[in-house]
Each structure stands twice: as C-alpha cells, then as structure tokens.
Amino acid sequence: MLRIFQAISRWLATYTSPFIIAIALLTFFLPDLFVWVRGNTQTVILGIIMLTMGMTLTTEDFRILARRPLDILIGACAQFIIMPLVAWLLVRVFNLEPALALGILLVGCCPGGVSSNIMSYLCHGDVAFSVGMTCASTLLAPVMTPLLMQLTAGEIIKIDAVGMFINILIVTVIPVAIGWFLNYTFSRRKSFPAIQSLMPGLSVICLACIVGGVISTVHDDLVSRGLILFLWTFAVVLCHNSLGYLLGWLAGRVAGFNTAKKRTISIEVGMQNAGLATVLASTFFAAQPLAVLPCAISCAWHSISGTILAGMFMQYDKRKSDSKKTSRQ
C-alpha cells in the first residue's frame, strides 16, 4: 500500500501543472466541489503545504543563510523589490480594477514559491542558494509582505498590516519550523523517509484544493463576465511572472553571479508563493472576491512556466554540449 501512495506522490509531483489545471476546469463545471475550501479550512490547507516544505529542510539548509550572507541578501532584495515593483507598474499599465489590482499586488509582495527549489535542481542551478533564498524570503514574509502591501495597495484599500503579519506567521513560519523540527528529531528513524516521500503528493493535492476553492468563489463572476475577464487577468499574470524571471536573471548578472546562480535567482524571483497570496486575499479582501483570481491563475501558471524555463535552460545546456562535441570532432 505504501508503494502505491509513493507512486501516486511521484506522479503528482511530476505532473503538478496538468493536475492543478484539471482540478480548476473540473471545479468550473462543478463549482460546489470545493465550496468547503473557505476561511480557516483554506488556512489549514496552506499550513499543511508549508509543513511539507519544512519536513524537507535540514540544519544544513539554515546554515547556508550564515555561510552565504551576500548571496542571500542580494536574492532577498531582488525578491522583495522586483516583483512588487513590477506588479505596481502592471496595475497601472493594464488599468486594472481594484479587486484584480489587489490580487496581482499581493502575488508580487509574497515570498518565493515552494517548488522553486525543484526547478533550480532540474535546470542545474545552485540548489543550496535556492533553498537559502526560499528560507530567507519565507522568514521575512511576515514583515515584508504587509509592509509592501501597505506601500503598493494602501491607496486602494486599508491594509490590516498587523493581522496580515500574524496570519503569515501562523500559516508559513510556524508550520515550516514544525516541519524542520520533525525532520531534525525523527530523520534517523527508518519510517521517516517513507513519510517524507509522500509529502510532495500531499502538497500538490493541498494546492489543488486551494485553487479549486478559489474557482468556486469566483465562478459566478467568471460566468457573468466571460472569457475576457480570464484572459485579461492571465495576461497580467503572464507579464508579471515573465518579467520576474527576466529581471531576476539580470539582477544576478549585475551581481556577477555565475550561470548556476543566475538561473536560480531568476526562478526564485519569478516564482511566487501564490498559495499564500490566495489565502491572504480570501482572508483580508473578502469584500473583493475577484482579488483571489490573479492568485489562483498564478498558482497554476507559475508551476507551468517554471517547468518551461527549467526545460529551456536544460535544452541550452544540451545544445552547448553537442556543439562542443561537434567542434572536437
């Protein structure tokens, strides 16, 4: 039975994007399917995702923060400057209505995505740097996300900075800390690696539930306003994500990073924790239900685009390797 669950977990981790898109489409036609994913339930689900992330962290991962302070500082500055600034500019360029503007600004002000480490590994990036950036941005999020939202969205709606700080602390930092403690305490037990192997699948299922809950919430608006609303929102998400990758890579180039680190900072900056943004939008902007739409689209698209970008980097390496072989012949 355990092997079956492990196989399912591997399959979900491999096909995260198609699975989430399928859940989103299914929920659109069956909107009551995830109507239960609301409020505290949604918060608990995100907490489980962050717990699974914490269970993969070791003491060595946190030592990276002390061993490579300049790299982490540059990465954190890029993370919390580029994405909020790009979101703020796009809101004005696309002249977004307040609810959608709140959603894209929230995505921009959140920390890096939990799957960015996998993408960095796939494209031969600096995985240690990736883990360090994810840890740093997650630990900074309770302070930085409310602060940046106050700066970028304060003119749209009153931001409950204290409430947001407490909420982010509860659903990100505390579950990650508990997960790390479990890993630190029980990692030598034979059964623990088996439990860890199930975490990727559990994380994907939880993310799919959050996306399903969002689609259920905005279903009526999507139906009444049609395809234009979705495409317009997706265009903003696409620009935000793509510019994040590009400007992240450029930040690495300006900092004099090698190829591996440039790839990592590109992915870390471009991929956001859209699941956290979704929960925050549902909790603090409930009066603006469309605020969760950019967050839900980002949940799915960031996984897809991260996979595409990693594939492009790998394809570049392959062509470069083939070119060298040809020149030697």
N, C-alpha and C positions, 0 to 999 in steps of 0.2 A: 504493500500500500504506500509506503514511504517513497519508493522509487517512482510510483505513478505521480505522486504530488511533486516530486523533484522534477520530473519530466515536464509536468504542466508549468511549473515555475520557470524552467528554462525556456519553454515555448513562449510564455507571456513576455519574458524579458527580451526575447529575440524579436517578437512581433508586437511590441508595445503600441506603436503608432496605428497599425491597422486595427488592433483590438479596440483602442480608445475611439477611433473613428466609427467603428461598427457599433459600439455602445451608444455613441452620440446619435447616429442615424436611427437606431432602434428606438431610442428614447423620443426622438422627434415624432415618430409614428405611434409610439405608445407612451405618452407623456406621464402617465400615472406610475410607470415602472419604478422611477426613482424619486417619487414625490416625498418619500420618507427622509431623503437626504437634506435635512434642513437644520439650521441653528446648531445646537450642541452636538447633534449627530455628525454634522459636517466637520465640526471642530475636532471631535474624537477621531474621525477617519484620517484627517490630516496629521493628527498626533501620532497615529499608527505608522503613517508613511515616514515621519521623521524618526520614529523609534527604530524602524528597519534600517534607516541610514546610520543611526548611532551604533547599531549592532555590528556594522562593518568597520567601525573606527577602532584603532588601537592607540596605545600610549604613544607609539612612534609617530602616528599621524599628527598628534598635537605638538610633538617636539619639533616638527617641521616649522611651526609658527615661530619658534625661538631660533632655529638654525638658519632660516632664510627670511629674516625680517624685511629686507629691502624689496625682495621679490613680492612678498605678501602685501606689503604696503602699496607698491605700485599697482598690483592686481586689485586690491580693495578700493583704491582711489578711482581706478578705471571703472570698476563695477558700479560704484555709487555716484559717479559723475556723468559718465557717458549715457547710461540707459535712462535716468531721469531727465537729463537734458534733451535727449533725442525724443522722448515721449512728449515733453513740454512743447517742443518745436512742431511735432507732427499734429498735436491737438490744434494748433493754430493754422498750420498749412491746410489740413483737411477740414477745418472749421467744424469740429465735432460738437455734437450736442452734449450738454453737461454730463449726462449719465455715462455715455461712451467715453468721454474725456476722463472721467474719474477712473474707469476701468483700465484704460491704457496707461494712465499715470501711475496707478497702483502697481501694475505689472513692472513698470520701469523702476519703481522705488523698492522693489522686493530684492532679496538676495539671490545668489546663483541657484540654478536648478540642481536637484539631487542626482540627475542622470548624466550630468556633465562629466563626471569622473570616468564613466564608461566610454563616452565619446572620445575623451582625451586618450584613453588607453587604445581604442580602436585605430586612431589616426597617428599613433606613435608620438603622442605628445608627452609632456612632462607630467606623469600621473601624480607624483608626490606634490608638485606645485599645484595641480588641480585640486587635490584633496585639501591642501593648505588653504587655497582660496575659498573653497566651499565652506570649510570650518570657520574661517575668518568672517566671511560675509554673513553666515548664519548667526554667529555670536554677536556681530554688530547690528544685525537687523532690528532687534527690539528698540534700539536708539535711532538708527539711521532711517528706517522706513517711516516712522511717524514724523520725524523731523523733515525729511524730504517731501512727504505728502503735505505738510504744513506750508512749505515753501512753494510747491508747484500747484497745489489744488486748494489752498486756503481761500482763494478768491471765488471758488466755485461753491464750496460747502464748508461748514465749520468742521474741523478735524478734531476728533477726540484723541489727542496725542497720548494721554495717559492710559486711556482704555486700550488703545492700539498697542502700546508698549507692553501692557500686562498680557494681552491676548497673544501677541507674538512670542512672548516669553513662555507662556503656557503651552503653545502648540508647536514650538520649534526647539528652543534651547533646552527646556526640561526633558522632553522625550529623547532628544539626542544624547543628553547627559545620562539618562537612564539606560539607553541602549549601549552606550560606551561602558557603563558600569557593569552591565550584564556580560558584555564581551570580555571585559577585564577579569571578572570574577569566575566565569564559567568556561572560558575558551579552552581550557585544558581537558575538560570533560569530553568523553567520546561522543556523546549525544548532541553536543552544542553545534558542531559543524553541520550536522544534518538539519538542525533548526535554522541555521543561517542560510542554508541553501534554498529554503522555502521563502525567505524574505523578499527576493526580487519579484516573485509572482504575487505575493501579498501586496506589495507596494503598487504594482500595476493595477490590481483589482480595486484597491482603495482609490487610486487616481481616477479610474474609470467611473467609480461611484460618484466622485465629486463632479466630474464632467456631466454625468447623467443627471445629477441633481440640478446643475445649472441649466441644462437644456430644458428640463421640466419646468424650471422657474420662468424662463424667458420664452417658452413655447408659444404662448398666445401672441406675444409681440412679434415673434418671427413669422407667425402665420398671417397676422394682420398687415404687417409691413413688407412681407415678401422677401424675395431673393436679394433685392437691392441692399437691404439693411445688413444682411450677412456678408455680401461681397464687399461693401464699403468698409465694414469693420475688419474683415480679413485683410484688405489692402493695407490698412493702418498697421495691423499686427505684423504683416509681411515686411513692411518697410522698417518697422521698429526692430524686429529680430535681425534682419539682414544688415542694417546699419550698425547694430551692436556687434555682429561678427566682424565687419569690416573695420570699424573704429577700434575694436579691441585688438585686432591684429596690428593696426597702425600704432597703437599705444605701445605694443610690445616692440615694434620696430624702432620707435623713438627711444625706448628704454634700452636698446641694444641687446635685446633678448636673442637667443639662438632660435633655430627653426622650431624645435620641440616646444619651447616656452611660448613662442608667438602663436602657435596653434592652440595651446592650452588657454592662454588669456583671451584669445578670440572666442573660443567656445564658452568659457566661463562668463564672459561679459554678455554674449548674445543669448545664452540660455538662462531664463529666469525661473524662479520658483513660483510658477503661475498657479499652482495648487494653493499656496499660501495667499496669493492675491485673491483667488476665488473666495476663500473663507473670509478674508477681511472685507471684501466687497459685500458679501451676504450679511455680515455682522454689523458693519458700520454704515453701510449705504443701502439699507433695506428699502428706504423710500425711493431709491433709484434702481429698480430691478435690472435695468439694462446694463448697469455697471459691471455685472458679472459676465456679460457676453464676451468682451475682449479677453477676459481672464480664461474663460472656457476654451476659446479658439486658440489662445496661446498654449494652453495645456497640451493640446493635440499637436499644433504646428511646431512648437519648439522641439518636440521629440522627433518629428519628421525631418525638420531642417537640420537638426544636429546630426542625424544619421546621414543625410545627404552630404553635409560638409565634411564629415569624417571620411566618407567614401571618396570625395573629391581629393582630399589630402592623400589618401592611400593610392588612388589612381595616379596622382602626380609622382609619388614615390616609385610606383611600378614603371612608369614611363621613363623616369630618370635612370632607374636601374637598367632597364632594357637598352637605353641609349648608351650607357657606359659599356655594356656587354658588346654592343654592336661596334663601338669605336675601338675596342680592344681587338676585335676580330679583323 
